[in-house]
Amino acid sequence: MQTSHTKSAVKERKKESNRLLALDILRGITIAGMIMVNNPGSWGNIYAPLRHAEWNGFTPTDLVFPFFMFIMGISTYFSLRKYDFKFSWKSFLKLLRRTVVIFFIGLAIAWFGRFLNGMVSGKSFAESVNTFSQMRILGVMPRLALCYGIGASLALLLPYKRLPWLVAAILVVYTIILLLGNGYEFSETNILYIIDNKILGPNHLYTDTVNGVSLKLDPEGLLSTLPAIAHMLIGFICGGLITKTKDNNLRINSLFIVGTILTFSGLLLQYGLPINKKIWSPTFVLTTCGLASSFLGLLIWIIDIKGHKKWCRFFESFGINPLFMYCLGAILSIVMGAIKVPYSAMESGMISLKGWIYKGVLMPACGDDATLASLAFAILFVLFNWCIGYILYKKKIYIKI
């Protein structure tokens, strides 16, 4: 993790933002969205658009993570230009170092949550520290790390023109695996379940529930990382389309064409290959990349062509330090869930700080509407994170992970 606020870094950042401010805004929108959907006041009281699809299909909430994956691909194209898109051990070691850092930050956050929960529940310090045997290994940050490391390496090893063929090959192979391995079935016969449980073990996986049935089928599992790499490479390819011209009108034409083709391909193919985020199905890749491409084109038209920038400054605070802001939100959520405060309405007389804000403050303020109070908590949590991000933004401090 590096912090930079030198004059040269500021100038470089301004130059990049002026060139494509819409990319920072889209990045910021997705990070703010990820923080909001991950932090409702109560998981039992959430408006339908803010829930993940239980299995097949998708909701607006299912778009935020794939949108960020798509943006990561574009940003990777920008960052690899300094290597002239040629593989070298120097470039590979830098990619490997960043991959390892992002992966282990994800593990550290997971461990921190289990550690605090152990301490709060009365376990000894030694027991709370030693939770690795029960800790989930994969997750959002590890998936980002793996897709970045593998995707960027492939982009350096292969010519740019061959990447679309590689993406197509990955998605076709994954489609065959899903069809032959009961990939669309939520059961122990699912090939994703079998591979993750045999390689990682059930103690290191996320427990998902569909129609009341619980299963160790991790939505960021090993095998489903394969199409996620293709997802990142689609973003990388779009990054190349964007940089071919400085004319924003031509940029949005390219993005809208790609977005339309991918979106309609995904929507048409879903009748045989359902859209499913939890297995990162090929149609999920096509549809979400298509929507992300079109949305980026729309933002370029609004922000960079029409000049409507005032509305988006809120999201820029998230967009300039995306991974740091995501990690900050995760850590604050863990801490707020672990801190206990007096609350007479509970049998134990104590409640978490998060629970106190939700039940003791927001529920009465929202007329005991549990779902509205849950949404209010999520919005307030995003605003609290934004305050920290805005301070970094104003001080021109960019934290690179």
C-alpha positions in Angstrom: 0.0 0.0 0.0 1.4 3.4 -1.0 0.4 6.9 -0.3 1.2 9.7 -2.7 0.5 13.4 -2.5 3.5 14.8 -4.3 3.1 17.5 -6.9 4.1 15.2 -9.7 1.5 12.6 -8.6 -1.2 15.2 -8.3 -0.4 16.5 -11.8 -0.5 12.9 -13.2 -3.8 12.2 -11.5 -5.3 15.4 -12.8 -4.2 14.6 -16.3 -5.8 11.1 -16.1 -9.0 12.5 -14.6 -9.3 15.2 -17.2 -8.8 12.6 -19.9 -11.5 10.3 -18.7 -13.2 11.6 -15.5 -16.2 9.4 -16.3 -14.1 6.3 -15.4 -13.4 7.6 -11.9 -17.1 8.4 -11.5 -18.2 5.0 -12.6 -15.6 3.4 -10.3 -16.8 5.6 -7.4 -20.5 4.7 -8.1 -19.7 1.0 -7.9 -17.6 1.3 -4.7 -20.4 3.3 -3.1 -22.9 0.8 -4.3 -20.8 -2.1 -2.9 -20.5 -0.5 0.5 -24.3 0.3 0.6 -25.5 -3.2 -0.4 -23.0 -4.8 2.0 -24.2 -2.8 5.0 -28.0 -2.7 5.5 -29.3 -2.1 9.0 -30.8 -5.6 9.0 -30.2 -8.4 6.6 -33.8 -9.5 7.1 -35.3 -6.2 6.0 -34.0 -5.1 2.6 -35.8 -3.7 -0.4 -35.9 -6.1 -3.3 -33.6 -4.1 -5.6 -30.9 -4.1 -2.9 -31.0 -7.9 -2.5 -28.9 -10.3 -4.5 -30.8 -12.7 -6.7 -31.2 -15.9 -4.8 -30.0 -18.1 -7.7 -30.8 -17.5 -11.4 -31.5 -13.9 -12.6 -30.0 -10.7 -11.4 -31.0 -7.5 -9.5 -29.4 -4.0 -9.5 -27.3 -5.2 -6.6 -25.8 -7.9 -8.7 -24.3 -5.3 -11.0 -22.0 -3.5 -8.7 -19.2 -6.1 -8.3 -19.1 -7.1 -12.1 -19.1 -3.4 -13.0 -16.0 -2.9 -10.8 -14.4 -5.9 -12.4 -15.0 -4.4 -15.8 -13.5 -1.1 -14.7 -10.5 -2.9 -13.3 -9.9 -4.3 -16.7 -9.9 -0.8 -18.3 -7.6 0.6 -15.6 -5.2 -2.4 -16.1 -5.0 -1.4 -19.8 -3.9 2.1 -18.8 -1.4 0.8 -16.3 0.2 -1.7 -18.6 1.0 0.9 -21.3 4.1 1.8 -19.4 5.4 -1.7 -20.2 4.5 -1.2 -23.8 2.3 -4.4 -23.3 5.4 -6.5 -23.4 6.2 -9.2 -20.8 9.3 -8.9 -18.7 10.3 -10.3 -15.4 10.3 -6.8 -14.0 6.7 -6.2 -15.0 5.7 -9.8 -13.9 7.2 -9.3 -10.5 5.3 -6.0 -10.0 2.0 -7.7 -11.1 2.7 -10.6 -8.7 3.5 -8.3 -5.8 0.3 -6.3 -6.2 -1.7 -9.5 -6.6 -0.3 -10.9 -3.4 -0.9 -7.7 -1.5 -4.6 -7.4 -2.6 -5.2 -11.1 -1.9 -3.7 -11.0 1.6 -5.5 -7.7 2.5 -8.7 -9.7 1.8 -7.5 -12.5 4.0 -6.5 -10.0 6.7 -10.0 -8.4 6.7 -11.6 -11.8 7.0 -9.3 -12.8 9.9 -9.9 -9.4 11.6 -13.7 -10.1 11.6 -13.3 -13.5 13.1 -10.8 -12.2 15.7 -13.1 -9.5 16.9 -16.1 -11.8 17.0 -14.1 -14.3 19.1 -13.0 -11.6 21.6 -16.6 -10.3 21.9 -18.0 -13.8 22.4 -15.7 -14.4 25.3 -13.0 -16.5 23.7 -9.4 -16.2 24.9 -7.0 -14.0 22.9 -5.1 -17.1 21.7 -8.4 -18.7 20.5 -9.5 -15.5 18.8 -6.2 -15.1 17.0 -6.0 -18.7 15.8 -9.1 -18.8 13.6 -7.4 -19.8 10.4 -8.8 -23.4 10.4 -12.3 -21.9 10.0 -11.6 -18.8 7.9 -13.0 -18.3 4.5 -10.1 -18.0 2.0 -11.9 -16.5 -1.0 -14.0 -13.4 -1.3 -14.3 -10.1 -3.2 -10.7 -9.0 -2.6 -9.1 -12.4 -3.4 -11.1 -12.6 -6.6 -10.0 -9.2 -7.6 -6.4 -10.2 -6.9 -6.6 -13.4 -8.9 -8.3 -11.8 -11.9 -5.9 -8.9 -11.9 -2.8 -11.0 -11.6 -3.8 -13.7 -14.2 -5.6 -11.3 -16.5 -2.8 -8.7 -16.6 -0.2 -11.5 -17.2 -2.2 -12.9 -20.1 -2.5 -9.3 -21.5 1.3 -9.0 -21.5 1.9 -12.5 -22.9 -0.6 -12.3 -25.8 -1.1 -9.8 -28.6 -4.1 -7.5 -28.0 -5.9 -8.7 -31.1 -5.9 -12.3 -29.8 -7.6 -11.4 -26.5 -11.2 -11.4 -27.8 -10.5 -15.0 -29.0 -9.1 -15.9 -25.6 -12.2 -14.5 -23.9 -14.5 -16.4 -26.2 -12.5 -19.6 -25.6 -12.7 -19.2 -21.8 -16.5 -18.6 -21.9 -17.1 -21.6 -24.2 -15.0 -23.9 -22.1 -16.7 -22.7 -18.9 -20.1 -23.2 -20.5 -19.3 -26.8 -21.4 -18.0 -27.4 -17.8 -21.3 -26.0 -16.4 -23.5 -28.0 -18.7 -21.6 -31.3 -18.1 -21.1 -30.7 -14.4 -24.6 -29.7 -13.2 -23.3 -26.1 -12.8 -26.7 -24.6 -12.8 -28.0 -26.9 -10.0 -27.7 -25.8 -6.4 -26.7 -29.2 -5.0 -23.7 -31.3 -4.0 -23.5 -32.6 -7.6 -22.5 -29.1 -8.8 -19.0 -29.2 -10.2 -18.2 -25.9 -8.5 -19.2 -27.3 -5.2 -17.2 -30.5 -5.7 -14.0 -28.7 -6.7 -14.1 -26.0 -4.0 -14.8 -28.5 -1.2 -12.1 -30.9 -2.3 -9.4 -28.3 -2.8 -10.2 -25.7 -0.2 -12.3 -27.7 2.3 -15.8 -26.9 3.6 -14.4 -24.9 6.6 -12.9 -22.3 4.2 -15.9 -21.7 2.1 -18.9 -19.4 2.2 -22.3 -21.0 3.1 -25.0 -20.0 0.7 -28.7 -20.6 1.1 -31.2 -21.1 -1.8 -34.9 -21.9 -1.1 -34.1 -22.8 2.5 -31.3 -25.2 1.5 -27.8 -24.3 2.8 -24.7 -25.4 0.9 -20.9 -24.7 0.9 -21.1 -23.2 -2.6 -18.8 -20.2 -2.6 -19.9 -17.3 -5.0 -16.2 -16.4 -5.4 -15.0 -20.0 -5.7 -12.0 -21.3 -7.6 -13.7 -22.6 -10.8 -15.9 -19.5 -11.2 -12.8 -17.4 -11.2 -12.2 -18.6 -14.7 -15.1 -16.6 -16.3 -14.3 -13.7 -14.0 -10.8 -13.5 -15.6 -12.6 -13.3 -19.0 -14.8 -10.6 -17.5 -11.7 -8.5 -16.6 -10.2 -9.1 -20.0 -13.3 -7.7 -21.7 -12.8 -4.5 -19.7 -9.1 -4.6 -20.8 -10.2 -4.8 -24.4 -12.6 -1.9 -23.9 -9.7 0.1 -22.4 -7.9 -0.4 -25.7 -10.9 0.9 -27.6 -11.1 4.0 -25.4 -7.4 4.9 -25.9 -7.4 4.5 -29.7 -8.9 8.0 -30.0 -9.1 11.2 -27.9 -12.5 12.0 -29.5 -15.1 11.3 -26.9 -17.9 10.9 -29.5 -16.0 8.1 -31.1 -15.3 6.6 -27.7 -18.9 6.4 -26.7 -19.8 5.0 -30.2 -17.4 2.2 -29.6 -18.6 1.6 -26.0 -22.3 1.6 -27.0 -21.7 -0.8 -29.9 -19.8 -3.2 -27.7 -22.3 -2.7 -24.9 -25.3 -3.4 -27.1 -23.7 -6.6 -28.7 -22.7 -8.0 -25.3 -26.0 -7.2 -23.5 -28.3 -8.6 -26.1 -26.0 -11.7 -26.5 -26.3 -12.4 -22.8 -30.0 -11.7 -22.6 -30.7 -14.0 -25.6 -28.5 -16.8 -24.4 -30.0 -16.8 -20.9 -32.8 -19.0 -22.2 -30.4 -21.9 -22.3 -27.7 -20.6 -20.0 -29.3 -18.7 -17.2 -27.8 -15.5 -15.9 -26.3 -16.4 -12.5 -23.9 -14.3 -10.4 -23.2 -17.0 -7.9 -21.6 -19.2 -10.5 -20.5 -16.2 -12.6 -22.2 -17.8 -15.6 -21.1 -16.8 -19.2 -24.4 -15.0 -19.8 -23.7 -13.0 -16.5 -20.4 -12.0 -17.9 -21.8 -10.9 -21.3 -24.8 -9.0 -19.8 -23.0 -7.2 -17.0 -20.0 -6.2 -19.2 -22.4 -5.0 -21.9 -24.4 -2.9 -19.3 -21.1 -1.6 -17.8 -19.8 -0.6 -21.3 -23.0 1.2 -22.1 -23.1 3.0 -18.8 -19.6 4.2 -19.1 -20.4 5.5 -22.6 -23.4 7.3 -21.1 -21.3 8.9 -18.3 -18.7 10.0 -20.9 -21.5 11.8 -22.8 -22.9 13.4 -19.7 -19.6 14.4 -17.9 -16.9 14.8 -20.6 -19.0 15.9 -23.6 -21.9 17.8 -22.0 -19.8 19.0 -19.1 -22.3 18.2 -16.3 -19.8 17.5 -13.5 -21.2 19.0 -10.3 -23.5 16.1 -9.5 -20.8 13.5 -9.7 -18.2 15.0 -7.3 -19.7 12.9 -4.5 -18.6 9.7 -6.3 -15.2 11.0 -7.2 -14.1 10.7 -3.5 -14.8 7.0 -3.8 -13.4 6.6 -7.3 -9.9 8.0 -6.7 -9.2 5.6 -3.8 -11.4 2.6 -4.7 -9.9 -0.4 -3.0 -8.9 1.6 0.1 -12.5 2.9 0.4 -13.9 -0.6 0.0 -11.5 -2.0 2.7 -12.3 0.9 4.9 -16.0 0.2 4.7 -15.4 -3.5 5.5 -13.3 -2.7 8.5 -15.7 -0.1 9.9 -18.6 -2.6 9.5 -16.7 -5.2 11.5 -15.8 -2.7 14.2 -19.4 -1.4 14.5 -20.7 -4.9 14.7 -18.2 -5.8 17.5 -18.5 -2.7 19.8 -21.2 -3.3 22.4 -23.3 -0.5 24.0 -26.0 -0.6 26.7 -29.5 -1.3 25.4 -32.3 -2.1 27.8 -34.6 -3.6 25.1 -32.2 -6.5 24.8 -32.3 -9.4 27.2 -28.5 -9.1 27.8 -28.8 -5.4 28.2 -26.1 -4.9 25.5 -26.3 -4.5 21.7 -23.8 -3.8 19.0 -23.2 -0.2 18.0 -24.7 -1.0 14.5 -27.8 -2.6 16.2 -28.2 0.4 18.5 -28.1 2.9 15.6 -30.6 0.8 13.6 -33.0 -0.2 16.4 -32.6 2.6 18.9 -32.3 5.6 16.5 -33.4 4.8 13.0 -36.4 2.6 13.7 -38.2 5.2 15.8 -37.2 7.9 13.3 -38.7 5.9 10.5 -42.0 5.2 12.2 -40.9 1.6 13.0 -40.6 0.8 9.3 -37.9 -1.8 9.6 -37.0 -1.9 5.8 -36.9 1.9 5.6 -34.7 2.1 8.7 -32.4 -0.6 7.2 -32.0 1.5 4.0 -31.4 4.6 6.1 -28.6 2.9 7.9 -27.0 1.8 4.7 -27.1 5.3 3.3 -25.7 6.9 6.5 -22.9 4.3 6.5 -22.0 5.3 2.9 -22.0 9.0 3.9 -19.8 8.3 6.9 -17.3 6.5 4.6 -17.6 9.4 2.1 -16.5 11.9 4.8 -13.2 10.1 5.2 -12.8 9.7 1.4 -13.6 13.4 0.9 -10.8 14.4 3.3 -8.4 12.3 1.3 -9.8 13.8 -1.9 -9.4 17.4 -0.7 -5.9 16.7 0.5 -5.0 15.0 -2.8 -3.9 11.9 -1.0 -4.1 8.8 -3.2 -3.7 5.4 -1.6 -2.6 2.8 -4.1 -3.2 -0.8 -3.2 
